[in-house]
Amino acid sequence: MDATVSRDIIERLRQQDCRWTLVCLRDGRRLRVLNIAWGLDEGELHHHITTNASPPSDGVEIDFFLTNEIVEIRDVETDRVLWQLGEL
């Protein structure tokens, strides 16, 4: 995964702001995401993402992962795949 794909993932998650999104990771975790904060450390290709922290919601877990850990992003309401590993 290169920096272009990482930026595309961030944009797709930003477009889902305040809508429930399912993010599936390589390690099998399936995370419910309502909002994200992200950054890119100097010299890195993959963004780091913190979920559900800004603003926080009662009963919603805050998670942290890198864009290169993601295998699929899905809209919870429509079940539509928004991004999938190998798409680009």
N, C-alpha and C positions, 0 to 999 in steps of 0.2 A: 504494500500500500504506500503510495507516495503522498506528498503534501497536497496535491490537487484533490485527491480522494478525501483526505482528511478535512479539507475546507468544504467540500460538498456535503459531507456528513454533518458538519456543524450547521451549514445553511439549512439542511432539511430538518434538523432538530429545532432550529430557531423558528422556522415556519410553523412548527407544531406548538409553539409557546401557548400555555394555558389549555392545551388539549392533551388528554392522556395518550401517551405513546409507549409502546413496548419496545425495549431495546434488548436484544438477545446477544449475549457475549460468548466468546469461544469456550469459556470454562463452564458453560451451561447455565449461568445465571440469566434470569429473565427479569428485567427491571422495569417497573412502572415509572414513567417520567412525565412530569408536568411542566418543568422549566429547567433550563440549564444555565450554568456559568461556565466559561471555558477560557483556556489560555494556551499559549504555545511558548514553551521555554526556548531560549536562544540555542540554535543549533539542532533543535529537534524537528522531526517531520510530522509527528503525531500530536494532535491537541490533547490536553487533559480536560476532562469534563467532570463537573460536580453537578449533581441533579437535585432538584426539589429543595434548594436552599435559598432561592432569591425570587420571590418570598417563600418562606417555609410554610408548610401546611400541616395541621395537626394530624398525626397518625400516618404520615407519609415519610418513608425512609429517605435519608440523604445518602447518595452513592457517589463513588469516584472511580473513574476508569479512563483509559486512553482510547482514541478513535481506532487504533489498530486491533483492539480487542473485540470490536463489533462485527457480528456476522449478519445481523438483520435488524431493520427498524420497521415497525408496523404501527399503523393507526389503530388504536384500541376500538374506537367506535365503529369504524367501517371494516376493520380487519384487512385493510389494503396494505400491501408491502410498499414502503416508501424508499427503502434502500436495502440491497442485499449484497453480500460479499461476492465479488466476481462480476458485478453489474457493469463496471466501467472497464 
